[in-house]
Amino acid sequence: MTNPLPTGATIGILGGGQLGRMLSVAASRLGLRTHIYEPGANPPAADVAHAVTTAPYEDAEALTAFARAVDLVTYEFENIPTEALDIIEAITPIHPNRRALGTSQDRLVEKQFLESIGLKVAPYADITDAASLDAALNKIGTPSILKTRRFGYDGKGQSRLASPEDAATALADMSGAPAVLEGFITFTAEISIIAARNPQGEVACYDPGENIHRNGILHTTDVPARIPASLRTDAVLLAAKILNTLDYVGVMGVELFVTPQGLIVNEIAPRVHNSGHWTQNGCTVDQFEQHIRAISGWPLGDGTRHSDVIMENLIGNDVDRVPQLAREANCAIHLYGKVETKTGRKMGHVNRIKT
């Protein structure tokens, strides 16, 4: 893309969840429209988008009409069928590109890619059956964790092994899906860095945030992370290397373990990321606007942190605390418009400015 998208252009977004919702809001501030493609009825993003297509990813006719109605396409989650992307890409550009998406969709491919560019990952092994799992356990040991290669998020598609005796149960938990065994890492902190790259090759990174998870779901992100300045620099250079190698366009979340041996990459996410929500109240240009700028060919915005922030996810019944949270000073509330509260469901988040 040589020319930036003009005012009034339309960005297609695959997925209508909270990330699509916040991307739509950011696009509207730049005078751009969004068109959501989502199989489920009444998604959160529908409230703030210019148009919505409700159809499955197997509907070639709907995908074709959607692609023709927009100027480019992006996505808010990784697990999009390849066939759907084939149809769209034949008509309009997709950012981030297919290589980035394909790399992140498969945990084994992702780890092999990261190692190929000289980055460190946890010990791992490809698991196809009981014999391969036994062999991997002999090499990697326990505690370890078995994960499906595809379609896992927020702790889903995972089974922990405290000892080799847990192998049969863990394998059964995969329900026959290809899997990866990962060794546990001894780390002092879990951090993530949100990075962006535009078509001109300009790269911008936000300050790393320190993450705390509960039950496999992100609970809080604290910024700035309590790490030395040298590790902050290492995280920025590491993220830039990933983006440049993939010829990436858009925002990416990179999750990292801080260890005595340096930074180890946990995973990459080719989209705006939960751990980057703090940027909405800690920076002039947040991760959502940065993504829209990047994919639209605009100059990247200033991601300098002007405030220290702690982001807290509102999971399930946490949303009942909103009346109380609304009375807190320096607390910004971001709700996703989800009508039904479910255990483990992300209902919103709050950003507290630290004073």
C-alpha positions as CSV (number, residue, x, y, z in Angstrom):
1,M,0.0,0.0,0.0
2,T,1.6,3.3,-1.1
3,N,-1.2,5.7,-0.2
4,P,-2.9,5.9,3.2
5,L,-6.6,5.1,3.4
6,P,-8.6,8.3,3.0
7,T,-11.4,9.5,5.3
8,G,-14.6,7.5,4.7
9,A,-12.8,4.3,3.6
10,T,-14.0,1.0,5.1
11,I,-11.9,-1.5,7.0
12,G,-13.3,-5.1,7.2
13,I,-12.8,-6.8,10.5
14,L,-13.1,-10.6,10.9
15,G,-14.6,-11.2,14.3
16,G,-17.0,-9.2,16.3
17,G,-15.8,-9.5,19.9
18,Q,-14.4,-6.8,22.2
19,L,-11.2,-6.3,20.2
20,G,-13.3,-5.7,17.1
21,R,-15.4,-3.3,19.1
22,M,-12.4,-1.3,20.3
23,L,-10.8,-1.3,16.8
24,S,-14.1,0.1,15.4
25,V,-14.1,2.9,17.9
26,A,-10.5,3.7,17.1
27,A,-11.2,3.7,13.4
28,S,-14.1,6.1,13.8
29,R,-11.9,8.6,15.5
30,L,-9.8,8.7,12.4
31,G,-12.8,9.1,10.1
32,L,-12.8,5.5,8.9
33,R,-15.6,3.1,8.8
34,T,-15.6,-0.6,9.9
35,H,-17.6,-3.6,8.6
36,I,-17.7,-6.6,10.9
37,Y,-17.9,-10.2,9.7
38,E,-19.1,-12.4,12.5
39,P,-20.9,-15.8,12.5
40,G,-22.7,-15.1,15.9
41,A,-25.7,-12.8,16.1
42,N,-25.4,-9.4,17.9
43,P,-21.7,-9.4,18.7
44,P,-20.2,-6.6,20.9
45,A,-18.6,-4.9,17.9
46,A,-22.0,-4.5,16.1
47,D,-22.9,-1.6,18.5
48,V,-20.2,0.6,17.1
49,A,-19.6,-0.6,13.5
50,H,-20.9,0.9,10.3
51,A,-22.0,-2.4,8.9
52,V,-22.2,-6.1,10.0
53,T,-22.3,-9.3,8.1
54,T,-23.7,-12.2,10.1
55,A,-22.6,-15.4,8.3
56,P,-20.4,-18.5,8.9
57,Y,-16.8,-18.6,7.6
58,E,-17.9,-21.3,5.2
59,D,-20.3,-19.0,3.3
60,A,-18.3,-18.2,0.2
61,E,-21.0,-15.8,-1.2
62,A,-21.2,-13.8,2.1
63,L,-17.3,-13.6,2.3
64,T,-17.1,-12.4,-1.3
65,A,-19.7,-9.7,-0.8
66,F,-18.0,-8.6,2.4
67,A,-14.5,-8.4,0.7
68,R,-16.0,-6.3,-2.1
69,A,-17.6,-3.9,0.3
70,V,-14.4,-3.0,2.1
71,D,-11.0,-1.4,1.3
72,L,-8.9,-3.9,3.3
73,V,-9.4,-6.6,5.9
74,T,-7.9,-7.2,9.3
75,Y,-8.9,-9.6,12.1
76,E,-9.3,-9.7,15.9
77,F,-8.5,-13.4,16.5
78,E,-6.3,-16.0,14.8
79,N,-8.5,-19.0,14.2
80,I,-9.9,-18.1,10.9
81,P,-10.3,-21.0,8.3
82,T,-7.8,-20.9,5.5
83,E,-10.5,-21.2,2.9
84,A,-12.2,-18.1,4.1
85,L,-8.9,-16.1,3.8
86,D,-8.3,-17.5,0.3
87,I,-11.6,-16.0,-0.8
88,I,-11.0,-12.6,0.8
89,E,-7.4,-12.2,-0.3
90,A,-8.3,-12.8,-3.9
91,I,-10.4,-9.6,-3.7
92,T,-8.8,-7.3,-1.1
93,P,-5.6,-7.0,1.0
94,I,-5.4,-8.7,4.4
95,H,-3.3,-7.2,7.2
96,P,-1.4,-8.7,9.1
97,N,-0.4,-11.0,6.3
98,R,-1.1,-14.7,5.8
99,R,2.4,-15.7,6.9
100,A,2.0,-14.1,10.3
101,L,-1.4,-15.6,10.8
102,G,-0.3,-19.1,9.7
103,T,2.8,-18.9,12.0
104,S,0.7,-18.0,15.1
105,Q,-2.1,-20.4,14.4
106,D,0.0,-23.4,15.1
107,R,2.1,-23.6,18.3
108,L,4.7,-25.9,16.7
109,V,5.2,-23.8,13.6
110,E,5.4,-20.7,15.9
111,K,8.1,-22.2,18.0
112,Q,10.1,-23.4,15.0
113,F,9.9,-19.9,13.5
114,L,11.0,-18.2,16.6
115,E,14.0,-20.5,17.0
116,S,14.9,-20.0,13.3
117,I,15.5,-16.3,13.9
118,G,17.6,-16.9,17.0
119,L,15.1,-16.4,19.8
120,K,14.7,-18.6,22.8
121,V,11.5,-20.6,23.6
122,A,10.7,-23.2,26.3
123,P,11.7,-26.8,25.6
124,Y,9.1,-28.4,23.4
125,A,8.2,-31.5,21.4
126,D,5.7,-32.4,18.7
127,I,3.1,-34.9,20.1
128,T,1.2,-37.1,17.8
129,D,0.5,-40.2,20.0
130,A,1.2,-41.9,23.3
131,A,4.7,-43.1,22.2
132,S,5.8,-39.5,21.2
133,L,4.5,-38.2,24.5
134,D,6.4,-40.8,26.5
135,A,9.6,-40.0,24.5
136,A,9.1,-36.3,25.1
137,L,8.5,-36.7,28.8
138,N,11.8,-38.7,29.0
139,K,13.6,-35.7,27.4
140,I,11.7,-32.7,28.8
141,G,10.4,-34.1,32.1
142,T,7.7,-32.8,34.4
143,P,6.2,-30.6,35.5
144,S,5.2,-29.8,31.9
145,I,2.1,-28.8,29.9
146,L,0.5,-30.4,26.9
147,K,-1.2,-28.0,24.6
148,T,-3.2,-28.4,21.4
149,R,-1.2,-27.0,18.4
150,R,-4.3,-25.0,17.3
151,F,-7.4,-23.3,18.7
152,G,-6.2,-22.8,22.3
153,Y,-6.7,-19.6,24.2
154,D,-7.3,-18.4,27.8
155,G,-6.1,-21.7,29.2
156,K,-8.3,-23.8,26.9
157,G,-6.8,-26.8,25.1
158,Q,-4.2,-27.4,27.8
159,S,-3.4,-30.1,30.3
160,R,-0.8,-29.9,33.0
161,L,1.4,-32.9,33.8
162,A,2.8,-33.1,37.4
163,S,4.3,-36.5,36.8
164,P,4.7,-39.0,33.9
165,E,1.7,-40.8,35.3
166,D,-0.5,-38.0,34.1
167,A,0.4,-38.7,30.4
168,A,-2.7,-40.8,29.5
169,T,-5.1,-38.2,31.0
170,A,-3.4,-35.3,29.3
171,L,-3.4,-37.0,26.0
172,A,-7.1,-37.8,26.4
173,D,-7.7,-34.1,27.1
174,M,-6.5,-33.3,23.6
175,S,-9.3,-35.3,22.1
176,G,-7.1,-36.6,19.3
177,A,-5.9,-33.1,18.2
178,P,-2.2,-32.6,17.4
179,A,-0.3,-31.2,20.4
180,V,2.9,-29.8,21.7
181,L,4.5,-30.7,25.0
182,E,6.2,-27.7,26.7
183,G,8.6,-27.8,29.6
184,F,7.9,-25.4,32.5
185,I,10.1,-22.3,32.7
186,T,11.4,-20.9,36.0
187,F,10.8,-17.2,35.5
188,T,10.8,-14.1,37.7
189,A,8.1,-12.2,35.7
190,E,5.8,-12.7,32.8
191,I,5.8,-9.6,30.5
192,S,4.4,-8.7,27.2
193,I,5.3,-6.0,24.7
194,I,2.9,-4.5,22.1
195,A,4.6,-3.6,18.9
196,A,3.4,-2.1,15.6
197,R,4.8,-1.9,12.1
198,N,3.4,-0.1,9.0
199,P,3.9,-0.9,5.3
200,Q,6.8,1.5,5.1
201,G,8.7,-0.6,7.7
202,E,8.3,1.9,10.5
203,V,8.3,0.1,13.9
204,A,7.0,1.4,17.2
205,C,6.8,-0.4,20.6
206,Y,5.0,0.3,23.8
207,D,6.6,-0.1,27.2
208,P,6.5,-3.8,28.4
209,G,3.8,-4.6,30.9
210,E,4.0,-7.1,33.7
211,N,1.2,-9.7,33.6
212,I,-0.5,-11.8,36.3
213,H,-2.8,-14.7,35.2
214,R,-5.5,-16.5,37.1
215,N,-6.9,-19.8,35.9
216,G,-5.2,-19.3,32.5
217,I,-6.8,-15.9,31.9
218,L,-5.0,-12.6,32.1
219,H,-5.9,-10.9,35.4
220,T,-3.8,-7.7,35.5
221,T,-1.2,-5.9,33.4
222,D,1.0,-3.5,35.4
223,V,3.0,-0.8,33.6
224,P,5.9,-0.2,33.8
225,A,7.1,-3.8,34.3
226,R,9.6,-4.2,37.1
227,I,12.5,-5.1,34.9
228,P,15.9,-3.5,34.2
229,A,16.2,-1.0,31.4
230,S,18.5,-3.5,29.5
231,L,15.6,-6.0,29.4
232,R,13.2,-3.4,28.1
233,T,15.6,-2.7,25.3
234,D,16.0,-6.4,24.6
235,A,12.2,-6.8,24.4
236,V,11.9,-4.0,21.9
237,L,14.6,-5.4,19.7
238,L,13.2,-8.9,19.9
239,A,9.7,-7.7,18.9
240,A,11.1,-5.6,16.1
241,K,13.0,-8.6,14.8
242,I,9.8,-10.7,14.7
243,L,7.8,-8.0,12.9
244,N,10.5,-7.3,10.3
245,T,11.1,-11.0,9.5
246,L,7.4,-11.5,8.9
247,D,7.1,-8.3,6.9
248,Y,4.4,-7.6,9.4
249,V,1.8,-4.8,9.1
250,G,-0.3,-4.1,12.2
251,V,-0.1,-4.5,16.0
252,M,1.3,-7.7,17.5
253,G,1.4,-8.8,21.1
254,V,4.6,-10.7,22.2
255,E,4.4,-12.6,25.5
256,L,7.7,-13.2,27.3
257,F,9.2,-14.9,30.3
258,V,11.9,-13.1,32.2
259,T,14.5,-15.6,33.3
260,P,18.1,-15.6,34.7
261,Q,19.1,-16.6,31.2
262,G,17.3,-13.7,29.5
263,L,14.0,-13.4,27.7
264,I,12.1,-16.5,26.5
265,V,9.2,-16.1,24.1
266,N,6.0,-17.7,25.3
267,E,3.8,-16.8,22.3
268,I,3.0,-14.2,19.7
269,A,-0.5,-12.9,18.8
270,P,-0.9,-11.2,15.4
271,R,-3.5,-8.7,16.6
272,V,-4.2,-6.2,19.3
273,H,-3.8,-7.8,22.7
274,N,-5.5,-8.0,26.1
275,S,-2.2,-7.0,27.8
276,G,-2.2,-3.8,25.7
277,H,-5.5,-2.4,27.0
278,W,-3.5,-0.2,29.4
279,T,-2.5,2.0,26.4
280,Q,-6.0,3.4,26.2
281,N,-5.4,5.5,29.3
282,G,-1.6,5.5,29.5
283,C,-0.7,6.8,26.0
284,T,-1.8,9.4,23.6
285,V,-2.2,6.8,20.8
286,D,-3.5,3.5,22.1
287,Q,-2.9,0.0,20.6
288,F,-6.2,0.1,18.7
289,E,-5.5,3.4,16.9
290,Q,-2.0,2.2,16.3
291,H,-3.3,-0.9,14.6
292,I,-5.7,1.1,12.4
293,R,-2.9,3.5,11.5
294,A,-0.5,0.7,10.6
295,I,-2.9,-1.3,8.4
296,S,-4.2,1.9,6.8
297,G,-0.7,3.1,5.7
298,W,-0.7,6.0,8.1
299,P,2.4,7.2,10.1
300,L,2.5,5.3,13.4
301,G,1.5,7.4,16.4
302,D,3.4,8.3,19.5
303,G,3.2,5.4,21.9
304,T,5.1,7.0,24.7
305,R,3.7,6.2,28.1
306,H,2.5,9.4,29.9
307,S,1.1,7.6,32.9
308,D,1.7,4.5,35.0
309,V,-1.3,2.1,34.7
310,I,-2.6,-1.1,36.1
311,M,-5.2,-2.8,33.8
312,E,-7.6,-5.3,35.4
313,N,-9.8,-7.6,33.5
314,L,-13.4,-7.9,34.6
315,I,-14.2,-11.6,34.3
316,G,-17.6,-13.0,34.8
317,N,-19.3,-11.6,37.9
318,D,-16.5,-9.1,38.3
319,V,-18.8,-6.9,36.2
320,D,-21.1,-6.6,39.2
321,R,-18.5,-4.3,40.7
322,V,-18.9,-1.6,38.1
323,P,-21.1,0.7,40.3
324,Q,-18.4,0.6,42.9
325,L,-15.6,1.0,40.3
326,A,-17.4,4.1,38.9
327,R,-16.8,5.9,42.2
328,E,-13.1,5.3,42.2
329,A,-10.8,8.1,41.3
330,N,-8.3,7.6,38.4
331,C,-10.3,4.5,37.2
332,A,-11.3,4.3,33.6
333,I,-14.0,1.7,32.8
334,H,-14.2,-0.1,29.5
335,L,-17.2,-2.4,29.1
336,Y,-17.8,-4.6,26.1
337,G,-21.6,-4.5,25.9
338,K,-22.0,-8.3,26.5
339,V,-25.5,-8.9,27.8
340,E,-24.9,-12.4,29.3
341,T,-22.5,-12.9,32.1
342,K,-20.6,-16.2,32.1
343,T,-17.9,-17.7,34.2
344,G,-14.5,-17.0,32.6
345,R,-16.0,-14.5,30.1
346,K,-14.3,-11.2,29.6
347,M,-17.0,-8.6,30.3
348,G,-14.7,-5.5,30.3
349,H,-11.7,-4.0,31.9
350,V,-10.6,-1.1,34.0
351,N,-7.4,1.0,33.7
352,R,-6.3,2.6,37.0
353,I,-3.9,5.5,36.7
354,K,-1.2,5.0,39.4
355,T,-0.5,8.2,41.4
